[in-house]
Amino acid sequence: MSKMDATELNRLKAMSRKIEEAEKAVRELQSLGDGAPVIEKNVRSILSITHALRFGICDLAEMEDCC
């Protein structure tokens, strides 16, 4: 795989930061909604989606950054 250009890497890093912000917000919501089944269920769903995004975006940005 060839190294991506700076524009692509910056875009990945920006997306990575947004994913991290989303995860932080969801975890805060999780704390606030502790004991509320609808919050707990939806938080799990959202975190599974952000996990998939992290795997596809964040990991790639970190890998390109270090190599």
mmCIF file as gemmi writes it, N, C-alpha and C atoms, coordinates in Angstrom:
data_model
loop_
_atom_site.group_PDB
_atom_site.id
_atom_site.type_symbol
_atom_site.label_atom_id
_atom_site.label_alt_id
_atom_site.label_comp_id
_atom_site.label_asym_id
_atom_site.label_entity_id
_atom_site.label_seq_id
_atom_site.pdbx_PDB_ins_code
_atom_site.Cartn_x
_atom_site.Cartn_y
_atom_site.Cartn_z
_atom_site.occupancy
_atom_site.B_iso_or_equiv
_atom_site.pdbx_formal_charge
_atom_site.auth_seq_id
_atom_site.auth_asym_id
_atom_site.pdbx_PDB_model_num
ATOM 1 N N . MET Axp A 1 ? 0.844 -1.178 0 1 0 ? 1 A 1
ATOM 2 C CA . MET Axp A 1 ? 0 0 0 1 0 ? 1 A 1
ATOM 3 C C . MET Axp A 1 ? 0.887 1.237 0 1 0 ? 1 A 1
ATOM 4 N N . SER Axp A 2 ? 0.604 2.161 -0.889 1 0 ? 2 A 1
ATOM 5 C CA . SER Axp A 2 ? 1.419 3.368 -0.97 1 0 ? 2 A 1
ATOM 6 C C . SER Axp A 2 ? 1.001 4.359 0.111 1 0 ? 2 A 1
ATOM 7 N N . LYS Axp A 3 ? 1.923 5.194 0.465 1 0 ? 3 A 1
ATOM 8 C CA . LYS Axp A 3 ? 1.662 6.205 1.486 1 0 ? 3 A 1
ATOM 9 C C . LYS Axp A 3 ? 0.688 7.237 0.93 1 0 ? 3 A 1
ATOM 10 N N . MET Axp A 4 ? -0.253 7.646 1.77 1 0 ? 4 A 1
ATOM 11 C CA . MET Axp A 4 ? -1.233 8.625 1.31 1 0 ? 4 A 1
ATOM 12 C C . MET Axp A 4 ? -0.649 10.024 1.385 1 0 ? 4 A 1
ATOM 13 N N . ASP Axp A 5 ? -1.239 10.94 0.626 1 0 ? 5 A 1
ATOM 14 C CA . ASP Axp A 5 ? -0.723 12.301 0.64 1 0 ? 5 A 1
ATOM 15 C C . ASP Axp A 5 ? -1.187 13.038 1.897 1 0 ? 5 A 1
ATOM 16 N N . ALA Axp A 6 ? -0.617 14.206 2.123 1 0 ? 6 A 1
ATOM 17 C CA . ALA Axp A 6 ? -0.86 14.973 3.345 1 0 ? 6 A 1
ATOM 18 C C . ALA Axp A 6 ? -2.33 15.369 3.486 1 0 ? 6 A 1
ATOM 19 N N . THR Axp A 7 ? -2.983 15.682 2.394 1 0 ? 7 A 1
ATOM 20 C CA . THR Axp A 7 ? -4.398 16.069 2.45 1 0 ? 7 A 1
ATOM 21 C C . THR Axp A 7 ? -5.251 14.91 2.947 1 0 ? 7 A 1
ATOM 22 N N . GLU Axp A 8 ? -5.029 13.738 2.409 1 0 ? 8 A 1
ATOM 23 C CA . GLU Axp A 8 ? -5.78 12.556 2.842 1 0 ? 8 A 1
ATOM 24 C C . GLU Axp A 8 ? -5.502 12.241 4.307 1 0 ? 8 A 1
ATOM 25 N N . LEU Axp A 9 ? -4.241 12.331 4.718 1 0 ? 9 A 1
ATOM 26 C CA . LEU Axp A 9 ? -3.877 12.053 6.101 1 0 ? 9 A 1
ATOM 27 C C . LEU Axp A 9 ? -4.524 13.06 7.048 1 0 ? 9 A 1
ATOM 28 N N . ASN Axp A 10 ? -4.514 14.33 6.681 1 0 ? 10 A 1
ATOM 29 C CA . ASN Axp A 10 ? -5.158 15.356 7.506 1 0 ? 10 A 1
ATOM 30 C C . ASN Axp A 10 ? -6.654 15.109 7.62 1 0 ? 10 A 1
ATOM 31 N N . ARG Axp A 11 ? -7.254 14.681 6.538 1 0 ? 11 A 1
ATOM 32 C CA . ARG Axp A 11 ? -8.686 14.357 6.569 1 0 ? 11 A 1
ATOM 33 C C . ARG Axp A 11 ? -8.971 13.195 7.505 1 0 ? 11 A 1
ATOM 34 N N . LEU Axp A 12 ? -8.152 12.152 7.432 1 0 ? 12 A 1
ATOM 35 C CA . LEU Axp A 12 ? -8.31 11.008 8.326 1 0 ? 12 A 1
ATOM 36 C C . LEU Axp A 12 ? -8.131 11.414 9.785 1 0 ? 12 A 1
ATOM 37 N N . LYS Axp A 13 ? -7.143 12.266 10.05 1 0 ? 13 A 1
ATOM 38 C CA . LYS Axp A 13 ? -6.914 12.725 11.414 1 0 ? 13 A 1
ATOM 39 C C . LYS Axp A 13 ? -8.102 13.538 11.931 1 0 ? 13 A 1
ATOM 40 N N . ALA Axp A 14 ? -8.673 14.384 11.076 1 0 ? 14 A 1
ATOM 41 C CA . ALA Axp A 14 ? -9.844 15.171 11.469 1 0 ? 14 A 1
ATOM 42 C C . ALA Axp A 14 ? -11.026 14.251 11.774 1 0 ? 14 A 1
ATOM 43 N N . MET Axp A 15 ? -11.232 13.24 10.934 1 0 ? 15 A 1
ATOM 44 C CA . MET Axp A 15 ? -12.307 12.282 11.186 1 0 ? 15 A 1
ATOM 45 C C . MET Axp A 15 ? -12.049 11.509 12.47 1 0 ? 15 A 1
ATOM 46 N N . SER Axp A 16 ? -10.804 11.156 12.708 1 0 ? 16 A 1
ATOM 47 C CA . SER Axp A 16 ? -10.436 10.431 13.917 1 0 ? 16 A 1
ATOM 48 C C . SER Axp A 16 ? -10.772 11.25 15.164 1 0 ? 16 A 1
ATOM 49 N N . ARG Axp A 17 ? -10.448 12.538 15.119 1 0 ? 17 A 1
ATOM 50 C CA . ARG Axp A 17 ? -10.768 13.413 16.262 1 0 ? 17 A 1
ATOM 51 C C . ARG Axp A 17 ? -12.277 13.478 16.494 1 0 ? 17 A 1
ATOM 52 N N . LYS Axp A 18 ? -13.05 13.571 15.433 1 0 ? 18 A 1
ATOM 53 C CA . LYS Axp A 18 ? -14.51 13.633 15.56 1 0 ? 18 A 1
ATOM 54 C C . LYS Axp A 18 ? -15.071 12.331 16.132 1 0 ? 18 A 1
ATOM 55 N N . ILE Axp A 19 ? -14.517 11.213 15.732 1 0 ? 19 A 1
ATOM 56 C CA . ILE Axp A 19 ? -14.95 9.923 16.269 1 0 ? 19 A 1
ATOM 57 C C . ILE Axp A 19 ? -14.654 9.874 17.762 1 0 ? 19 A 1
ATOM 58 N N . GLU Axp A 20 ? -13.469 10.334 18.145 1 0 ? 20 A 1
ATOM 59 C CA . GLU Axp A 20 ? -13.119 10.353 19.567 1 0 ? 20 A 1
ATOM 60 C C . GLU Axp A 20 ? -14.054 11.272 20.352 1 0 ? 20 A 1
ATOM 61 N N . GLU Axp A 21 ? -14.406 12.425 19.781 1 0 ? 21 A 1
ATOM 62 C CA . GLU Axp A 21 ? -15.343 13.344 20.433 1 0 ? 21 A 1
ATOM 63 C C . GLU Axp A 21 ? -16.718 12.695 20.59 1 0 ? 21 A 1
ATOM 64 N N . ALA Axp A 22 ? -17.148 11.994 19.557 1 0 ? 22 A 1
ATOM 65 C CA . ALA Axp A 22 ? -18.443 11.319 19.614 1 0 ? 22 A 1
ATOM 66 C C . ALA Axp A 22 ? -18.442 10.249 20.702 1 0 ? 22 A 1
ATOM 67 N N . GLU Axp A 23 ? -17.375 9.47 20.77 1 0 ? 23 A 1
ATOM 68 C CA . GLU Axp A 23 ? -17.281 8.438 21.804 1 0 ? 23 A 1
ATOM 69 C C . GLU Axp A 23 ? -17.299 9.05 23.197 1 0 ? 23 A 1
ATOM 70 N N . LYS Axp A 24 ? -16.606 10.159 23.363 1 0 ? 24 A 1
ATOM 71 C CA . LYS Axp A 24 ? -16.587 10.828 24.666 1 0 ? 24 A 1
ATOM 72 C C . LYS Axp A 24 ? -17.995 11.295 25.044 1 0 ? 24 A 1
ATOM 73 N N . ALA Axp A 25 ? -18.692 11.9 24.099 1 0 ? 25 A 1
ATOM 74 C CA . ALA Axp A 25 ? -20.057 12.374 24.362 1 0 ? 25 A 1
ATOM 75 C C . ALA Axp A 25 ? -20.989 11.216 24.707 1 0 ? 25 A 1
ATOM 76 N N . VAL Axp A 26 ? -20.861 10.104 24.008 1 0 ? 26 A 1
ATOM 77 C CA . VAL Axp A 26 ? -21.708 8.939 24.267 1 0 ? 26 A 1
ATOM 78 C C . VAL Axp A 26 ? -21.398 8.351 25.641 1 0 ? 26 A 1
ATOM 79 N N . ARG Axp A 27 ? -20.144 8.322 26.011 1 0 ? 27 A 1
ATOM 80 C CA . ARG Axp A 27 ? -19.78 7.808 27.344 1 0 ? 27 A 1
ATOM 81 C C . ARG Axp A 27 ? -20.318 8.719 28.454 1 0 ? 27 A 1
ATOM 82 N N . GLU Axp A 28 ? -20.328 10.034 28.204 1 0 ? 28 A 1
ATOM 83 C CA . GLU Axp A 28 ? -20.926 10.959 29.175 1 0 ? 28 A 1
ATOM 84 C C . GLU Axp A 28 ? -22.426 10.7 29.295 1 0 ? 28 A 1
ATOM 85 N N . LEU Axp A 29 ? -23.068 10.495 28.173 1 0 ? 29 A 1
ATOM 86 C CA . LEU Axp A 29 ? -24.494 10.171 28.166 1 0 ? 29 A 1
ATOM 87 C C . LEU Axp A 29 ? -24.743 8.864 28.904 1 0 ? 29 A 1
ATOM 88 N N . GLN Axp A 30 ? -23.857 7.915 28.725 1 0 ? 30 A 1
ATOM 89 C CA . GLN Axp A 30 ? -23.96 6.63 29.401 1 0 ? 30 A 1
ATOM 90 C C . GLN Axp A 30 ? -23.942 6.827 30.92 1 0 ? 30 A 1
ATOM 91 N N . SER Axp A 31 ? -23.066 7.685 31.387 1 0 ? 31 A 1
ATOM 92 C CA . SER Axp A 31 ? -22.997 7.963 32.825 1 0 ? 31 A 1
ATOM 93 C C . SER Axp A 31 ? -24.264 8.644 33.323 1 0 ? 31 A 1
ATOM 94 N N . LEU Axp A 32 ? -24.748 9.592 32.559 1 0 ? 32 A 1
ATOM 95 C CA . LEU Axp A 32 ? -25.952 10.316 32.953 1 0 ? 32 A 1
ATOM 96 C C . LEU Axp A 32 ? -27.186 9.421 32.932 1 0 ? 32 A 1
ATOM 97 N N . GLY Axp A 33 ? -27.23 8.495 32.01 1 0 ? 33 A 1
ATOM 98 C CA . GLY Axp A 33 ? -28.405 7.641 31.837 1 0 ? 33 A 1
ATOM 99 C C . GLY Axp A 33 ? -28.285 6.288 32.487 1 0 ? 33 A 1
ATOM 100 N N . ASP Axp A 34 ? -27.331 6.151 33.4 1 0 ? 34 A 1
ATOM 101 C CA . ASP Axp A 34 ? -27.119 4.87 34.068 1 0 ? 34 A 1
ATOM 102 C C . ASP Axp A 34 ? -28.419 4.388 34.719 1 0 ? 34 A 1
ATOM 103 N N . GLY Axp A 35 ? -28.819 3.19 34.386 1 0 ? 35 A 1
ATOM 104 C CA . GLY Axp A 35 ? -30.04 2.613 34.938 1 0 ? 35 A 1
ATOM 105 C C . GLY Axp A 35 ? -31.26 2.781 34.046 1 0 ? 35 A 1
ATOM 106 N N . ALA Axp A 36 ? -31.131 3.599 33.001 1 0 ? 36 A 1
ATOM 107 C CA . ALA Axp A 36 ? -32.238 3.78 32.063 1 0 ? 36 A 1
ATOM 108 C C . ALA Axp A 36 ? -32.028 2.824 30.891 1 0 ? 36 A 1
ATOM 109 N N . PRO Axp A 37 ? -32.868 1.802 30.773 1 0 ? 37 A 1
ATOM 110 C CA . PRO Axp A 37 ? -32.652 0.784 29.731 1 0 ? 37 A 1
ATOM 111 C C . PRO Axp A 37 ? -32.542 1.355 28.318 1 0 ? 37 A 1
ATOM 112 N N . VAL Axp A 38 ? -33.345 2.348 27.987 1 0 ? 38 A 1
ATOM 113 C CA . VAL Axp A 38 ? -33.299 2.888 26.625 1 0 ? 38 A 1
ATOM 114 C C . VAL Axp A 38 ? -31.948 3.557 26.353 1 0 ? 38 A 1
ATOM 115 N N . ILE Axp A 39 ? -31.393 4.233 27.348 1 0 ? 39 A 1
ATOM 116 C CA . ILE Axp A 39 ? -30.08 4.865 27.185 1 0 ? 39 A 1
ATOM 117 C C . ILE Axp A 39 ? -29.001 3.792 27.084 1 0 ? 39 A 1
ATOM 118 N N . GLU Axp A 40 ? -29.031 2.833 27.984 1 0 ? 40 A 1
ATOM 119 C CA . GLU Axp A 40 ? -28.016 1.779 27.985 1 0 ? 40 A 1
ATOM 120 C C . GLU Axp A 40 ? -27.99 1.014 26.665 1 0 ? 40 A 1
ATOM 121 N N . LYS Axp A 41 ? -29.161 0.685 26.14 1 0 ? 41 A 1
ATOM 122 C CA . LYS Axp A 41 ? -29.243 -0.07 24.883 1 0 ? 41 A 1
ATOM 123 C C . LYS Axp A 41 ? -28.711 0.761 23.71 1 0 ? 41 A 1
ATOM 124 N N . ASN Axp A 42 ? -29.134 2.004 23.652 1 0 ? 42 A 1
ATOM 125 C CA . ASN Axp A 42 ? -28.711 2.846 22.532 1 0 ? 42 A 1
ATOM 126 C C . ASN Axp A 42 ? -27.243 3.23 22.621 1 0 ? 42 A 1
ATOM 127 N N . VAL Axp A 43 ? -26.731 3.415 23.83 1 0 ? 43 A 1
ATOM 128 C CA . VAL Axp A 43 ? -25.31 3.69 23.994 1 0 ? 43 A 1
ATOM 129 C C . VAL Axp A 43 ? -24.491 2.51 23.461 1 0 ? 43 A 1
ATOM 130 N N . ARG Axp A 44 ? -24.901 1.298 23.788 1 0 ? 44 A 1
ATOM 131 C CA . ARG Axp A 44 ? -24.181 0.122 23.267 1 0 ? 44 A 1
ATOM 132 C C . ARG Axp A 44 ? -24.186 0.108 21.741 1 0 ? 44 A 1
ATOM 133 N N . SER Axp A 45 ? -25.327 0.438 21.156 1 0 ? 45 A 1
ATOM 134 C CA . SER Axp A 45 ? -25.416 0.457 19.69 1 0 ? 45 A 1
ATOM 135 C C . SER Axp A 45 ? -24.497 1.517 19.087 1 0 ? 45 A 1
ATOM 136 N N . ILE Axp A 46 ? -24.525 2.704 19.665 1 0 ? 46 A 1
ATOM 137 C CA . ILE Axp A 46 ? -23.696 3.795 19.142 1 0 ? 46 A 1
ATOM 138 C C . ILE Axp A 46 ? -22.213 3.464 19.302 1 0 ? 46 A 1
ATOM 139 N N . LEU Axp A 47 ? -21.849 2.909 20.456 1 0 ? 47 A 1
ATOM 140 C CA . LEU Axp A 47 ? -20.45 2.561 20.665 1 0 ? 47 A 1
ATOM 141 C C . LEU Axp A 47 ? -19.98 1.46 19.721 1 0 ? 47 A 1
ATOM 142 N N . SER Axp A 48 ? -20.868 0.562 19.35 1 0 ? 48 A 1
ATOM 143 C CA . SER Axp A 48 ? -20.462 -0.47 18.385 1 0 ? 48 A 1
ATOM 144 C C . SER Axp A 48 ? -20.204 0.161 17.012 1 0 ? 48 A 1
ATOM 145 N N . ILE Axp A 49 ? -20.973 1.179 16.676 1 0 ? 49 A 1
ATOM 146 C CA . ILE Axp A 49 ? -20.769 1.874 15.401 1 0 ? 49 A 1
ATOM 147 C C . ILE Axp A 49 ? -19.474 2.682 15.44 1 0 ? 49 A 1
ATOM 148 N N . THR Axp A 50 ? -19.239 3.395 16.545 1 0 ? 50 A 1
ATOM 149 C CA . THR Axp A 50 ? -18 4.175 16.627 1 0 ? 50 A 1
ATOM 150 C C . THR Axp A 50 ? -16.779 3.254 16.668 1 0 ? 50 A 1
ATOM 151 N N . HIS Axp A 51 ? -16.948 2.076 17.238 1 0 ? 51 A 1
ATOM 152 C CA . HIS Axp A 51 ? -15.847 1.101 17.223 1 0 ? 51 A 1
ATOM 153 C C . HIS Axp A 51 ? -15.504 0.719 15.782 1 0 ? 51 A 1
ATOM 154 N N . ALA Axp A 52 ? -16.526 0.478 14.985 1 0 ? 52 A 1
ATOM 155 C CA . ALA Axp A 52 ? -16.299 0.131 13.577 1 0 ? 52 A 1
ATOM 156 C C . ALA Axp A 52 ? -15.637 1.302 12.838 1 0 ? 52 A 1
ATOM 157 N N . LEU Axp A 53 ? -16.077 2.519 13.135 1 0 ? 53 A 1
ATOM 158 C CA . LEU Axp A 53 ? -15.456 3.687 12.511 1 0 ? 53 A 1
ATOM 159 C C . LEU Axp A 53 ? -14.001 3.814 12.951 1 0 ? 53 A 1
ATOM 160 N N . ARG Axp A 54 ? -13.76 3.593 14.227 1 0 ? 54 A 1
ATOM 161 C CA . ARG Axp A 54 ? -12.393 3.687 14.745 1 0 ? 54 A 1
ATOM 162 C C . ARG Axp A 54 ? -11.492 2.687 14.032 1 0 ? 54 A 1
ATOM 163 N N . PHE Axp A 55 ? -11.972 1.48 13.841 1 0 ? 55 A 1
ATOM 164 C CA . PHE Axp A 55 ? -11.201 0.451 13.155 1 0 ? 55 A 1
ATOM 165 C C . PHE Axp A 55 ? -10.87 0.888 11.73 1 0 ? 55 A 1
ATOM 166 N N . GLY Axp A 56 ? -11.836 1.494 11.049 1 0 ? 56 A 1
ATOM 167 C CA . GLY Axp A 56 ? -11.634 1.863 9.653 1 0 ? 56 A 1
ATOM 168 C C . GLY Axp A 56 ? -10.922 3.181 9.436 1 0 ? 56 A 1
ATOM 169 N N . ILE Axp A 57 ? -11.072 4.117 10.388 1 0 ? 57 A 1
ATOM 170 C CA . ILE Axp A 57 ? -10.52 5.455 10.199 1 0 ? 57 A 1
ATOM 171 C C . ILE Axp A 57 ? -9.335 5.712 11.125 1 0 ? 57 A 1
ATOM 172 N N . CYS Axp A 58 ? -9.564 5.616 12.422 1 0 ? 58 A 1
ATOM 173 C CA . CYS Axp A 58 ? -8.529 5.974 13.397 1 0 ? 58 A 1
ATOM 174 C C . CYS Axp A 58 ? -7.297 5.109 13.264 1 0 ? 58 A 1
ATOM 175 N N . ASP Axp A 59 ? -7.502 3.809 13.146 1 0 ? 59 A 1
ATOM 176 C CA . ASP Axp A 59 ? -6.359 2.917 13.027 1 0 ? 59 A 1
ATOM 177 C C . ASP Axp A 59 ? -5.535 3.214 11.783 1 0 ? 59 A 1
ATOM 178 N N . LEU Axp A 60 ? -6.199 3.518 10.678 1 0 ? 60 A 1
ATOM 179 C CA . LEU Axp A 60 ? -5.502 3.838 9.45 1 0 ? 60 A 1
ATOM 180 C C . LEU Axp A 60 ? -4.718 5.153 9.591 1 0 ? 60 A 1
ATOM 181 N N . ALA Axp A 61 ? -5.341 6.151 10.231 1 0 ? 61 A 1
ATOM 182 C CA . ALA Axp A 61 ? -4.657 7.432 10.426 1 0 ? 61 A 1
ATOM 183 C C . ALA Axp A 61 ? -3.424 7.246 11.295 1 0 ? 61 A 1
ATOM 184 N N . GLU Axp A 62 ? -3.534 6.469 12.36 1 0 ? 62 A 1
ATOM 185 C CA . GLU Axp A 62 ? -2.393 6.223 13.238 1 0 ? 62 A 1
ATOM 186 C C . GLU Axp A 62 ? -1.31 5.427 12.526 1 0 ? 62 A 1
ATOM 187 N N . MET Axp A 63 ? -1.708 4.465 11.721 1 0 ? 63 A 1
ATOM 188 C CA . MET Axp A 63 ? -0.755 3.636 11.005 1 0 ? 63 A 1
ATOM 189 C C . MET Axp A 63 ? 0.026 4.479 9.987 1 0 ? 63 A 1
ATOM 190 N N . GLU Axp A 64 ? -0.67 5.349 9.261 1 0 ? 64 A 1
ATOM 191 C CA . GLU Axp A 64 ? -0.014 6.186 8.269 1 0 ? 64 A 1
ATOM 192 C C . GLU Axp A 64 ? 0.892 7.209 8.943 1 0 ? 64 A 1
ATOM 193 N N . ASP Axp A 65 ? 0.475 7.673 10.122 1 0 ? 65 A 1
ATOM 194 C CA . ASP Axp A 65 ? 1.241 8.683 10.837 1 0 ? 65 A 1
ATOM 195 C C . ASP Axp A 65 ? 2.573 8.133 11.318 1 0 ? 65 A 1
ATOM 196 N N . CYS Axp A 66 ? 2.59 6.865 11.721 1 0 ? 66 A 1
ATOM 197 C CA . CYS Axp A 66 ? 3.811 6.308 12.313 1 0 ? 66 A 1
ATOM 198 C C . CYS Axp A 66 ? 4.774 5.754 11.259 1 0 ? 66 A 1
ATOM 199 N N . CYS Axp A 67 ? 4.326 5.505 10.09 1 0 ? 67 A 1
ATOM 200 C CA . CYS Axp A 67 ? 5.173 4.828 9.086 1 0 ? 67 A 1
ATOM 201 C C . CYS Axp A 67 ? 5.771 5.783 8.084 1 0 ? 67 A 1
